[in-house]
């Protein structure tokens, strides 16, 4: 029988409904298998993004670079290492896509293909 109460799927073990700002308090930590699956999905998405960027216009590539600069910390603001790393990863994706575009990418000899 379905639970008709609002936010019923977000109930804590004690039966209390969680507010949006407390969602992380009731979500259990990810297990190893879930982390591995998440990593696999991120790698797959990253490679799809590289393939799509490889066929993008120069303006679209520049826009991706601009967005990386946009999320970088501004002078006088707190530097967040995760944000800095994300901006670097965005620029890396554009650079790797450019390598595909120019033909500079050479697959490794030990790369597995299906």
N, CA, C and O of each residue as an XYZ file, in Angstrom:
456
protein
N       0.847     -1.168      0.000
C       0.000      0.000      0.000
C       0.900      1.242      0.000
O       1.758      1.367      0.874
N       0.728      2.153     -0.949
C       1.596      3.321     -1.021
C       1.364      4.271      0.141
O       0.256      4.399      0.661
N       2.429      4.922      0.523
C       2.361      5.920      1.586
C       1.962      7.244      0.960
O       2.671      7.745      0.088
N       0.856      7.819      1.378
C       0.338      9.041      0.776
C       0.815     10.306      1.471
O       0.389     11.403      1.110
N       1.676     10.176      2.447
C       2.165     11.352      3.147
C       3.285     12.003      2.342
O       4.098     11.305      1.737
N       3.333     13.341      2.329
C       4.387     14.026      1.594
C       5.764     13.632      2.115
O       5.961     13.433      3.314
N       6.696     13.527      1.200
C       8.080     13.197      1.529
C       8.225     11.868      2.258
O       9.173     11.682      3.021
N       7.299     10.944      2.032
C       7.340      9.683      2.761
C       8.594      8.882      2.422
O       9.055      8.088      3.243
N       9.139      9.071      1.261
C      10.341      8.317      0.906
C      11.576      8.875      1.593
O      12.636      8.251      1.548
N      11.464     10.027      2.223
C      12.583     10.656      2.895
C      12.445     10.567      4.411
O      12.838     11.488      5.127
N      11.899      9.483      4.892
C      11.715      9.335      6.334
C      12.977      8.729      6.950
O      13.607      7.833      6.388
N      13.310      9.242      8.093
C      14.425      8.682      8.842
C      13.973      7.373      9.468
O      12.776      7.088      9.496
N      14.904      6.574      9.970
C      14.489      5.324     10.625
C      13.536      5.565     11.786
O      12.746      4.681     12.117
N      13.586      6.724     12.407
C      12.689      7.037     13.517
C      11.316      7.483     13.029
O      10.417      7.710     13.838
N      11.141      7.613     11.700
C       9.858      7.987     11.144
C       9.666      9.476     10.963
O       8.578      9.916     10.592
N      10.692     10.258     11.215
C      10.586     11.699     11.046
C      10.876     12.058      9.599
O      11.775     11.494      8.975
N      10.102     13.008      9.069
C      10.330     13.475      7.708
C      11.485     14.453      7.710
O      11.575     15.328      8.571
N      12.377     14.294      6.729
C      13.548     15.174      6.637
C      13.236     16.385      5.781
O      12.527     16.285      4.780
N      13.763     17.512      6.174
C      13.660     18.693      5.326
C      14.786     18.651      4.311
O      15.732     17.879      4.459
N      14.688     19.481      3.277
C      15.667     19.473      2.206
C      17.090     19.678      2.713
O      18.015     19.041      2.209
N      17.286     20.548      3.694
C      18.623     20.836      4.169
C      19.185     19.734      5.058
O      20.365     19.773      5.408
N      18.375     18.763      5.426
C      18.851     17.680      6.276
C      18.874     16.348      5.537
O      19.013     15.297      6.162
N      18.740     16.381      4.216
C      18.716     15.144      3.440
C      19.984     14.333      3.636
O      19.924     13.106      3.710
N      21.117     14.986      3.721
C      22.367     14.252      3.865
C      22.444     13.536      5.205
O      23.195     12.570      5.341
N      21.687     13.987      6.194
C      21.716     13.346      7.496
C      21.082     11.960      7.473
O      21.479     11.094      8.253
N      20.114     11.733      6.603
C      19.426     10.439      6.602
C      19.864      9.533      5.460
O      19.508      8.355      5.452
N      20.621     10.043      4.501
C      21.099      9.209      3.415
C      22.297      8.409      3.898
O      23.271      8.989      4.377
N      22.244      7.088      3.780
C      23.373      6.284      4.241
C      24.584      6.491      3.326
O      24.423      6.840      2.156
N      25.770      6.280      3.841
C      26.960      6.423      3.003
C      26.961      5.370      1.899
O      26.397      4.288      2.059
N      27.597      5.696      0.784
C      27.668      4.755     -0.327
C      28.559      3.575      0.033
O      29.573      3.730      0.713
N      28.169      2.407     -0.428
C      28.978      1.205     -0.231
C      30.021      1.130     -1.334
O      29.935      1.851     -2.328
N      31.001      0.261     -1.158
C      32.083      0.122     -2.135
C      31.564     -0.179     -3.536
O      32.026      0.417     -4.510
N      30.619     -1.089     -3.645
C      30.082     -1.450     -4.961
C      29.401     -0.259     -5.621
O      29.500     -0.080     -6.835
N      28.716      0.549     -4.834
C      28.055      1.733     -5.378
C      29.082      2.771     -5.823
O      28.893      3.437     -6.841
N      30.153      2.906     -5.073
C      31.210      3.838     -5.459
C      31.899      3.399     -6.743
O      32.223      4.230     -7.591
N      32.120      2.110     -6.888
C      32.732      1.588     -8.117
C      31.808      1.845     -9.299
O      32.265      2.291    -10.351
N      30.531      1.572     -9.144
C      29.568      1.804    -10.221
C      29.498      3.278    -10.578
O      29.423      3.628    -11.756
N      29.519      4.135     -9.588
C      29.509      5.576     -9.826
C      30.754      5.999    -10.600
O      30.666      6.800    -11.530
N      31.895      5.469    -10.224
C      33.142      5.781    -10.924
C      33.078      5.339    -12.387
O      33.509      6.072    -13.278
N      32.551      4.163    -12.630
C      32.413      3.657    -14.008
C      31.520      4.585    -14.823
O      31.836      4.907    -15.968
N      30.423      5.009    -14.242
C      29.502      5.907    -14.953
C      30.137      7.258    -15.242
O      29.924      7.827    -16.312
N      30.914      7.777    -14.300
C      31.583      9.064    -14.513
C      32.609      8.943    -15.645
O      32.713      9.837    -16.486
N      33.352      7.858    -15.667
C      34.331      7.648    -16.741
C      33.630      7.565    -18.091
O      34.093      8.143    -19.074
N      32.517      6.848    -18.135
C      31.766      6.732    -19.390
C      31.258      8.101    -19.842
O      31.387      8.455    -21.014
N      30.686      8.862    -18.925
C      30.181     10.193    -19.268
C      31.318     11.114    -19.704
O      31.165     11.889    -20.648
N      32.443     11.031    -19.025
C      33.587     11.856    -19.386
C      34.016     11.586    -20.827
O      34.316     12.518    -21.574
N      34.046     10.320    -21.214
C      34.448      9.981    -22.570
C      33.407     10.381    -23.609
O      33.760     10.744    -24.731
N      32.146     10.318    -23.251
C      31.104     10.805    -24.155
C      31.240     12.309    -24.346
O      31.109     12.808    -25.463
N      31.503     13.034    -23.260
C      31.687     14.489    -23.363
C      32.880     14.804    -24.266
O      32.806     15.719    -25.086
N      33.970     14.062    -24.127
C      35.141     14.285    -24.982
C      34.766     14.059    -26.447
O      35.149     14.846    -27.313
N      34.029     13.002    -26.725
C      33.615     12.729    -28.102
C      32.730     13.848    -28.649
O      32.887     14.255    -29.800
N      31.812     14.342    -27.838
C      30.939     15.429    -28.279
C      31.720     16.729    -28.466
O      31.494     17.451    -29.436
N      32.635     17.029    -27.548
C      33.447     18.232    -27.686
C      34.355     18.151    -28.910
O      34.656     19.170    -29.531
N      34.787     16.954    -29.251
C      35.660     16.788    -30.415
C      34.960     17.209    -31.703
O      35.618     17.541    -32.689
N      33.641     17.198    -31.698
C      32.882     17.600    -32.884
C      32.245     18.973    -32.722
O      31.435     19.385    -33.553
N      32.601     19.677    -31.667
C      32.013     20.987    -31.393
C      32.725     22.085    -32.171
O      33.854     21.923    -32.635
N      32.032     23.192    -32.295
C      32.631     24.353    -32.951
C      33.655     24.998    -32.017
O      33.673     24.726    -30.816
N      34.503     25.850    -32.580
C      35.481     26.570    -31.758
C      34.776     27.429    -30.714
O      35.257     27.552    -29.588
N      33.658     28.014    -31.072
C      32.905     28.844    -30.113
C      32.419     28.011    -28.929
O      32.470     28.467    -27.787
N      31.948     26.793    -29.196
C      31.488     25.928    -28.118
C      32.643     25.502    -27.219
O      32.483     25.403    -26.002
N      33.805     25.251    -27.815
C      34.981     24.912    -27.011
C      35.404     26.093    -26.155
O      35.771     25.925    -24.992
N      35.353     27.289    -26.730
C      35.693     28.493    -25.979
C      34.700     28.696    -24.834
O      35.087     29.108    -23.740
N      33.442     28.412    -25.080
C      32.426     28.524    -24.028
C      32.722     27.569    -22.874
O      32.551     27.930    -21.709
N      33.163     26.362    -23.191
C      33.529     25.404    -22.140
C      34.713     25.932    -21.335
O      34.739     25.804    -20.111
N      35.688     26.523    -22.012
C      36.834     27.116    -21.312
C      36.389     28.288    -20.440
O      36.864     28.448    -19.315
N      35.484     29.097    -20.957
C      34.967     30.231    -20.178
C      34.248     29.750    -18.924
O      34.385     30.355    -17.860
N      33.488     28.672    -19.041
C      32.779     28.143    -17.882
C      33.777     27.646    -16.849
O      33.559     27.835    -15.652
N      34.853     27.024    -17.274
C      35.886     26.583    -16.335
C      36.461     27.788    -15.594
O      36.697     27.729    -14.388
N      36.684     28.875    -16.321
C      37.171     30.090    -15.679
C      36.144     30.700    -14.755
O      36.485     31.298    -13.735
N      34.896     30.546    -15.116
C      33.809     31.115    -14.319
C      33.691     30.460    -12.948
O      33.387     31.137    -11.966
N      33.929     29.145    -12.868
C      33.795     28.459    -11.581
C      35.070     28.540    -10.755
O      35.069     28.162     -9.584
N      36.155     29.027    -11.345
C      37.395     29.198    -10.588
C      37.201     30.294     -9.542
O      36.422     31.224     -9.747
N      37.915     30.178     -8.418
C      37.746     31.178     -7.357
C      38.166     32.575     -7.800
O      39.124     32.740     -8.555
N      37.453     33.550     -7.330
C      37.767     34.946     -7.619
C      38.729     35.479     -6.558
O      38.737     34.999     -5.425
N      39.538     36.471     -6.926
C      40.443     37.060     -5.936
C      39.658     37.571     -4.722
O      38.623     38.222     -4.864
N      40.165     37.266     -3.548
C      39.516     37.710     -2.324
C      38.494     36.739     -1.773
O      37.997     36.938     -0.664
N      38.163     35.681     -2.523
C      37.200     34.698     -2.060
C      37.926     33.422     -1.646
O      39.067     33.184     -2.043
N      37.260     32.622     -0.856
C      37.847     31.376     -0.375
C      38.050     30.403     -1.527
O      37.160     30.190     -2.350
N      39.236     29.820     -1.563
C      39.539     28.811     -2.577
C      39.028     27.465     -2.093
O      39.354     27.028     -0.989
N      38.225     26.808     -2.922
C      37.726     25.476     -2.612
C      38.441     24.484     -3.521
O      38.259     24.531     -4.737
N      39.245     23.593     -2.963
C      40.032     22.676     -3.786
C      39.199     21.868     -4.787
O      39.657     21.613     -5.901
N      38.006     21.471     -4.413
C      37.169     20.680     -5.329
C      36.778     21.517     -6.546
O      36.785     21.014     -7.669
N      36.441     22.774     -6.335
C      36.072     23.655     -7.446
C      37.275     23.910     -8.353
O      37.151     23.900     -9.577
N      38.434     24.136     -7.747
C      39.662     24.338     -8.532
C      39.944     23.096     -9.369
O      40.296     23.198    -10.544
N      39.788     21.933     -8.762
C      40.024     20.678     -9.483
C      38.991     20.497    -10.602
O      39.335     20.034    -11.690
N      37.747     20.854    -10.347
C      36.700     20.730    -11.367
C      37.015     21.618    -12.571
O      36.855     21.192    -13.715
N      37.459     22.841    -12.320
C      37.815     23.743    -13.423
C      38.967     23.166    -14.234
O      38.961     23.231    -15.463
N      39.950     22.604    -13.550
C      41.080     21.988    -14.249
C      40.618     20.790    -15.078
O      41.105     20.580    -16.189
N      39.690     20.013    -14.549
C      39.155     18.867    -15.287
C      38.387     19.316    -16.530
O      38.475     18.684    -17.582
N      37.644     20.399    -16.403
C      36.906     20.923    -17.560
C      37.879     21.315    -18.671
O      37.667     20.993    -19.840
N      38.943     22.013    -18.291
C      39.949     22.399    -19.286
C      40.638     21.168    -19.868
O      40.984     21.145    -21.049
N      40.834     20.157    -19.044
C      41.433     18.913    -19.524
C      40.533     18.226    -20.552
O      41.022     17.698    -21.551
N      39.239     18.232    -20.313
C      38.305     17.623    -21.267
C      38.382     18.324    -22.623
O      38.396     17.676    -23.670
N      38.431     19.652    -22.588
C      38.523     20.411    -23.843
C      39.844     20.098    -24.548
O      39.877     19.923    -25.766
N      40.919     20.031    -23.785
C      42.238     19.734    -24.368
C      42.265     18.332    -24.977
O      42.795     18.134    -26.070
N      41.695     17.373    -24.272
C      41.654     16.004    -24.802
C      40.779     15.918    -26.036
O      41.095     15.180    -26.970
N      39.686     16.662    -26.055
C      38.828     16.688    -27.240
C      39.584     17.300    -28.419
O      39.450     16.843    -29.554
N      40.374     18.329    -28.144
C      41.162     18.958    -29.208
C      42.169     17.982    -29.792
O      42.453     18.018    -30.989
N      42.708     17.111    -28.951
C      43.647     16.096    -29.440
C      42.948     15.142    -30.411
O      43.542     14.729    -31.407
N      41.706     14.795    -30.129
C      40.945     13.954    -31.050
C      40.694     14.687    -32.367
O      40.802     14.107    -33.447
N      40.364     15.954    -32.256
C      40.079     16.749    -33.458
C      41.282     16.829    -34.376
O      41.151     16.724    -35.596
N      42.448     17.016    -33.789
C      43.653     17.219    -34.592
C      44.316     15.919    -35.009
O      45.242     15.930    -35.821
N      43.860     14.810    -34.471
C      44.461     13.527    -34.801
C      45.694     13.224    -33.967
O      46.402     12.256    -34.244
N      45.964     14.037    -32.946
C      47.136     13.817    -32.097
C      46.937     12.682    -31.103
O      47.899     12.215    -30.492
N      45.709     12.242    -30.939
C      45.447     11.182    -29.970
C      45.811      9.848    -30.581
O      45.362      9.499    -31.673
N      46.624      9.117    -29.866
C      46.967      7.763    -30.285
C      46.564      6.808    -29.177
O      47.013      6.960    -28.041
N      45.727      5.830    -29.483
C      45.316      4.897    -28.433
C      46.513      4.084    -27.951
O      47.445      3.809    -28.706
N      46.465      3.715    -26.699
C      47.527      2.881    -26.135
C      47.468      1.505    -26.759
O      46.401      1.049    -27.171
N      48.615      0.837    -26.830
C      48.656     -0.522    -27.368
C      47.882     -1.509    -26.499
O      47.337     -2.494    -26.996
N      47.841     -1.231    -25.185
C      47.175     -2.153    -24.277
C      45.713     -1.782    -24.021
O      45.064     -2.377    -23.161
N      45.190     -0.796    -24.767
C      43.797     -0.377    -24.564
C      42.862     -1.505    -24.954
O      43.017     -2.129    -26.003
N      41.899     -1.751    -24.098
C      40.925     -2.809    -24.359
C      39.750     -2.235    -25.123
O      39.247     -1.165    -24.781
N      39.315     -2.926    -26.139
C      38.141     -2.516    -26.899
C      37.164     -3.678    -26.937
O      37.526     -4.842    -26.766
N      35.929     -3.318    -27.164
C      34.902     -4.375    -27.236
C      34.494     -4.580    -28.669
O      33.642     -5.421    -28.954
